[in-house]
Amino acid sequence: NLLESSVDPIAYIHEGMHISANKAYMELFQKDMDELECLPLMDLVPDYEQPHLKVLLTNYQDSNEFTESARIEILKSDGPQLVRLEISPAEYDGEQCMQLIVHSLSTTRGSLENQLDHLAIYDLGCGLYTRNYLLEQVERNILRGVDDDEQLALVVLDINNYEELESRLGYSASSRLFTEIAARLKQHLELDDLLCRFGNAAYGLLLSRPQGSEISQLVNSLIADINEHTISLDSLMVPCTLTAGICMIDLYTSQVSQVVNAAESALQDARVDGLEMMIHQPPAGSRPQSMIDQEWDQRLRAALKEDRLKLVFQPIVYLRSEDAPAHHDIMLRMRETDGSVVTPSLFLKSAERTGLSQGLDRWVILNALKVIEKHQKTDPRGIFSIKLTEDSVSQAEAVDWIRQQLEDHSVDCKRVVFEIKSTLLISHLREAQELIQQLKPLGCRFTLDEFNGVVGLGQIFQNLPIDFIKLESNYLRSLEEHPRREALIGRIVTLAHQHNAEVMMKNVEDYVQFENLSRFDIDYVQGYFMHPPGDRLDNSLEEGFEDETLFDPTAMASGA
């Protein structure tokens, strides 16, 4: 009765085939139940959406069959329509199956969530998947583990001498060239293969084949097809060549950055040796990721028990006034038993896989607020930035917990800035909106961290009250060779200032980067060139401190 009374189209799927559907579902596709029973689910989406649907189904299986959803075009009798498919476990006539609900979407093009979801997956300039989306799929494969009967690989294909071609052809023609090459590459690929724009002149390709030899054979054929033909651009015939680096993904693969670095390293080695392709060989003695994760879990739990976690502080320097309030970025560090210091980049992914990341996240927030509570007595103007991880952004109960901690520690919320990475904002937009709506009225401010210029910044400002934008300093390198970077930074800064937001440049590590800041109307700068992270709060440009005895928030928490 519930099935028939639902206004949403609903169907039950078993092993990819329809076993039941309500009236709304049959009307949507203009088919009766007899027709649907003979129709695989995959046939209800266009060919170009089938890889996306397969990813959705794979994610559903990998998540132990929790509810998954995605925006996908379906084939209706009057043409394709973008909808949101939601799949969840169900039981029909005593048999375990999958429930599929088709949710209609607003046709308004200004819908922020629709646009961000689309931009997160597709590069509109060339029609390929985005780099972030491909790397998310690499990470999913690492987490689920590689089956014995498959071989996965990340391939980086680079167009040789692309900067020279771009200079000769111009930006518009060179962009068409990139798209034309992508179209030729697609002709060799299967539906499950993911091809993305990996860089200005590079493609990323995630492949799965029964044998590694099949992957190398395919990559050789891709290279040969491009190298042996010229690309037609109107009246121009442009010869191009590709070079490839390959990293095989197996049980010994530990993290996405390892895969990317290995593939790019293999690409560079191939160039140096004058080869068209090179496969990265993992070092001897590599260990499975599960073993590495468990070791980190034990080390982190020991560090929590023995008070060997600590916070460090890096000044964020305001460039417009010397009398500005001190602003510090709060960072987590782990002290080893030998006194060495470990950064989260080494252990955070492992903590996420073992379920310890939420505990670490709350430890950071709790101890940061204790620091702010004490510091505001001596410096009532000081400002502190606290990073929010996926656990704090995606879990609804985290907002209530943060509100309670702010209240318990009597913290002046105007002194608190929460940082959210742009990738988290895209993947958890609704949760991020709710978090900001709950904490903004208290006086808390928000930073969009690691902004890369891909997401629709104007739409974000129209829908979310962001106070700061943080840019990576790699934008500042080689500006003369990449003039579009300068234009991009300029547009970001102008748009931010139009919406009363300020712009920070982080990870400024040398004089060249700092000098290039003068070209732009940047408000804040952060990095080792200005001041390294230290154990004590210091907004001067003097040498930083890493002596743990100078400032210990754990001791402060115990009343010392």
N, C-alpha and C positions, 0 to 999 in steps of 0.2 A: 504493500500500500504506500509506504514511504517512497519507494522507487518511482511508482507511477505518479504520485502527487508532486514530486519535485519539479520545479520549473527549470532546473539545470539539466542538460543532457547527461545521462548516466548510463554506463555500460559495464558489464562484468567480462573480464578477459582471462582466458586460461591458455597458457602456452602460446600467446600471441594471437589467439582466435577469439571471436565474440561468442559468448554463451548466453548472454541476455542483455537487453537494453530497454530503456523506458521510451515512452512515446516522444518526448522531447528530443532524444538522441536520434530516433528514426526519422523524425521530421527534419532535423538538422542536416542529415546526409541524404534525405529523400530515398530511403531504402527501408524495406520491411525486414522483419527478423529472419526470414528465410534467406534473404540476400546477405544480411550481415553475418550469419553463421558460416557462410562460405568465404567471408572476406577477412584476410589478415589485417590486424591493426595498422601495420606498416603501409598498407595500400590507401589509407585515408589521409596521408600527407604527401606533399610533392616530393619528387626525387631529391631536390636540394635540401629538404628538411629531414630526410631519413637519418642522416648521421646524427643530427641534433636529437631526434627521438630515441635513437639507439643509446646515446649518452644518458638521456633521462632514465631509460629503463635500466641501464647498467648502474647508475647512481642509486636507483631504487633497490636493486639487488644488493649492492655493496653496503647500503645503510641498514642492513638486516631488515629490509622491507618496512621502513618507516615511510611516512608520507613524503613524497617528492613532487615538485611542480616546476613547470617551465613554460615560457611563451613560445608557441610553435604555430606555424601556418598549417591549416587543415584544408583538404580539398572538398569544397561544397559544390553543388550542382551549378551555382552561378559564379564559381571561381574561388581562388584561395582567400582565406580569412584568418587573421591573426587572433589566436585565443590563448587562454592559459589552461594547460592540461594539468590536472592534479591526480596522482595515482596513489593508492593506499591499499593495504592488505584487506581482504574481505573473505567471506564464506558464502557460497551459493549452492543450495541443495546439498549441504554437508561437505562440499568440496572447497579446498583452499584455492583462492583465485585473486585477481587484482581488480579493484574498483577504479574506474576511470570517470572523472567528472570534467566536463568541458565548460569553462567559465568564459563568458563573453568579456571583451575588453572595451574600454572607452575608445571611440574613434578619434578623440581629440589628440592631435599631434603634439600638443603641449604637455601631455601627461609626463611628468618627470620620471616616474617609475618605469613606464614603458620605454622611454628614450634611454635611460641609463642601462636597463637590461639589454637593450639592443646594442648600445655602444660597448657594453662590457664583453659582448660576444663577437661582434662583427666590426671590421675596419671598413668604414663606408667608402674610403678612398679607392680601395682595390677589390672589395668584395670578398676578402678572406677573413678567417677567424683572427681575433686579436692575439697578441703574444700572451697577455695575461690569461686568456681563456685556455690556450693550449697548455700553459704551464700549470694551470689548475688541474687539467686532465692528467698531466704527468704526475702531479702530486697524488691524485686519487689512485693511480696505478701503483705508486710506491707504497701507499698506505694499505691497499688491499693485498699486495704481494703479487708477484708474477707467477703464473701457472707453469707447470712443467712442460706443457705442450704448446707454449707460445714464446716468442721472443719479441720484446719491445725495444724500440730505439727512438731517440731524438736525433733528427738530422737537421743540420744548419747548412743551407745552400746559399752561397753568396755570389752575387753578380760581380765579376772581376772588373776593375777599373770603372766602377759605377760613377764615382765623382767626376771622372773625366768625361764620361758620357753625358752626365747631367749638365756639366759646364758647356758642352758642345751643343746639346739638343735643347737645353732650357728645361725649366721645371715641369711645364705641362707635358711636353713630349716624353720626358724621362719617366714621368708618372704613368703615362700610357704604356711605355715600354715595360715597366714593372708589372702592370696588369696583364699585358699580352703574354709575358713569360709565364705568369701564374696560370693563365688559361691553358697553355701548352702542358704545364706540369700536371694539371688536374686530369688531363686526358689519360694519364698513365695510372691514376690512383683509384682505389676502391672506395666505397661509400664510408667505410669505417676510418679511413685515413684522414687525419686532421692537418690541413695546410694553413699556415698563418703568416702574417707579416711579422717577421722577427726583428727587423731593424730597417734602417733606411734603404739598404741594398740587399737585405737578406730575407730568406724564407725559413720558417721553422716547420718541420714535418714530424708528426708523431705516427709511427708505423707499428703494426702488429702483424707478425707472420709466424708460421710454424717453425721456421729455421732462420738463423741469422744470415745464412748464405742468400736467402731470398731477398732480404733487405738490401744487402750490398749489390745484388744483381739489379734490383729496382733502381737504386740510386745511380748506378752506372748508366742505366738506360735513360734516366731523367737528364743526366749531364750530357749524354751523347746526343739526345734529341735537340737540346738547346745549342750545344757547341757546333753541331753539324748543319745548322740552319740559320738563316737570317730572319730577323723580325721585321715585318712590314709595318711602317708608320706612314700612311698616306703614300707620298712619292719616295719616301726614304726607305732603304733597306739597311737595317742595323745589325751587324754581326755581334753576338754576345757569347760569353763563356761563363760557366759556373764552376765553383770549387765547393766541395762538401766536407763537413766534419761530422762524424757519427759517434754517438755514445749509446752503447747497449745498456738497457735497464734490466737489472736482475735482482735477486734476493740480497745482493751485497750493496745495492744502491741505497744511500742514506738520506739524501735530501735533494730537492729540486736544483738548488744552486750547484750542487756537485755535478748533476747531469749537464746543466748549461755550460759550466766551466769546462767540463771534459769535451763537450761537442765543439765549443769555440776553440779550445786548445788544439784539438785534432784538425780543425779547419786551418788554423795558423801553421801548424806543422806541415800540412799538405802543401800550402803555398811555399813555405821555405824549401821543401824538398822537390818542388816542381811537379807535384802530383795533382790529379783531379779529385781524389777522395782519400780520406784516411779515417780509420776506425780507432777510437780511443781504447787502449788496453788498460784494464783496471790493475792497480798495483797488487803484487802478491800478498797474501795474508789478509785480504779484505774479509770483513765479517758481515753477517746478515743484519739488516736494520733492526729487527726485533731484539737482537742481543745488545746492540748499541743503546736502544731506547731503555731497556731494563737497567743497564749500567748507569745511565743518566738518572733514571728514576731513583735508584738507590743512593746515588751521590747527592741528589737534590733533597731527598728526605732526610739524609744525614745532616746536610747543611741547615735545613729548617730546624731540626732538633737541637743542633749544636750552636745556633745563632751565628751561622757563618754567611747569611745573606746580608747585604748592606745596600744602601742607597748612595749614589754619587750625584753630583750636581754640576751642570755645565751652564755658564751664563749665556743668555740670549741678549746680545748687546743692541740697544736702541741707537740708531745712527743719527737721529734728529736732535737729540738733546743729551747733555751730560748729566742733567739733573733728573733723568727719568727714573721711575721705580726699578729696583733690581728685579730682574726676571731670570729665573733658573729653570732649566729642563731637568726633571728628576728621572734617573736611570737606575736600573737594577744591576747588581753585580753579585757574584758568588765567590767567596774566598775558599780556596782549597786548603787542605790541612798543612801544606807546605808554605802557605802565605801567598801563593800566586792568585791572580784574579781572573775570573772567567766571565765573559760577556754573554748576554742572552742569545746572541746569534748562534752560539754553539749548542745550546740546550733547549731553547724554547719549543722548537718543532717536536723534539722528543717528548717534552712535557705535555704537549697537546695530544700526542698519540697515546700516552699512558694515562691521561686523565688528570694530570697534576697541574695543568696550566691554570685552572680556576683558582686553586689554592695559592699559587704564586701571584696571580693577578690581584687577589684580595689582600695578600700580604703587602704588596707594593702600595695599593691605595690606602690601606690602614696606616702603614708606617709613614707614608707621605703626609697624610693629614695630621699625624702626631707632630711631624716636623713643622708643618705650617702653623699649627696651633701654638707651639712654643715660640716660633720665630716671629709671629705677628705681635708679640708683646714687646719686642725690641725694634722691629722694623714694620710698622703698620702698613707700609705701602708695597712691600715685597710681593711679587707675583710668582706662581709656580705652575709649571706645565706637567700634567700627569698623563701618561700614555694609557689608553684603553685598548685592551686586546679583544679578540673576537668573543671571548666568554662574556666580557662586560657589555659589549654592544648587542650581542644576539640573544641573550637570556633576559626575559622580561623581569624576573625577580631581582636582577642585578641593580636595576634603577632604584627600587625600594631600599636595597641594602646600602647603596651609595648615599641616598638621601639621609638614611638613619645615621650613617657614619659622619656625615657633614654636621648633623645636629648634635650628635654625642660629643664631638670634639670642639664644638663652638667655633668653628672655622668661619671667618669672613669669606663668603663664597665669591666675592669680587676678586679675591686673590688666587682663585683656582681656575686654571685653564685645562680642559680635557682635550687630548689629541686623539683624533680618529683617522686612520689611514683611508685614503681615497678608495682602495680596493674593498675595504670593509663597508664603506658607505654604500657602494654599489650593490654588494651582495646581501647587505642587511639594511636596506633603505628604510623600511617601515619601522624596524626596531630602533634605528638611529634617530629617525624623526621623533619617535616617542621619548627616547632618552633626552634629546635636546629640549623637547617641549616640557619635560618634567623638571629639568635642572636649570634651564635658562632663567625662569622667573626667580630663582633663588639668588641669581647674580653670577652664576658660573658662566664662563665663556668657552668657546670651542674653536679648535684649530683643525683644518683639513690638511692632514700630513701626507707627504710623499705625493703631492699633486703632480701629474705628468702631462697635463694639457690635453688629454684624450677625452675626458669626461666633459659634458656640457656645463661649464662653470656658470654661465648665465642662468641656466635652469636651476642649478643648485642654490644660487643666491636668492632666486625668486621664491624658493620653497623652504630653505633652511637658513636660519640666522647664524651664519658662520662669521667669526670675528677675525680669524687669521688664516692665511694660506701659507703653507710651508713648501718651498721648492727645493729640489736637489741641486747641489752646486755643479753637477756635471753639465748642466745647461751653460755654465760659464766658460767651459773649455772650448778652444778652437772656434771662437765666434767668427773670425774672419773666414774660416773655411766653411762654416755652416751659418750663413746669414739668416736663415729662417728661424734659428734658435733665438736670435736677438729680437726678431719681430714677435715671436711667440711670447717671450718674457714680457715684452712691452705691452702686448695685449692683455696678458694675465694681470699685470700690475695695474693697468688702467681700469680694467673691469672690477678688480677688487676694490680699488679706491672709490669707484663710483658707487659701490655698495657699502661704503664705510668699513671695509675690512682692510687689515694691514698685511703686508707681505714679508715673510721671513725667508732667508736663504740659509740652509743648513749645510753642514759638512764642508764648510769653507776651510781648506787645509793648507793653502799656500798663498803667496803674495800675488801671483797671477790671477787667481780667482778673486781675491779681495779687490784688486785693482779694477777688474772688469765690472765690479758692482757699481762703479761710478757712472756707468752708462745708463743705469736704471734707477727708478725712484723707489728703491728697496727701503723698507722701514727697519728691519732687524737683520742681524747676521749672527750665525752660530757656527762654531767649528774649532778645530785645534789651532788654527792660525790665530784666533782671538784668545782662546782660553780652553785648555783641555778639561775634561771632567775631573772633579776633585771631591774630596771628602768633606770639605768645609765650604760654606756659602761665601762666595767672593765674586763681586761683579767687576773687579779691576781687570786690567789686561796683563797682570803679572803672571808668573809661572803658576800652573795649577798644582794641586796636591793629590797624591794617591796614598798618603799615610793613613791607614785605617784607624789609628789611635786618635786622630784629630776630631773625628765626628762619627759617632756610632748611633744611628737611630734606634737600634735594638736596645742599647743601654738606656736611651732616653725613654723608651716605652716602659721600661721597668722602674722608672722614677729616679734614675741616676742623674 
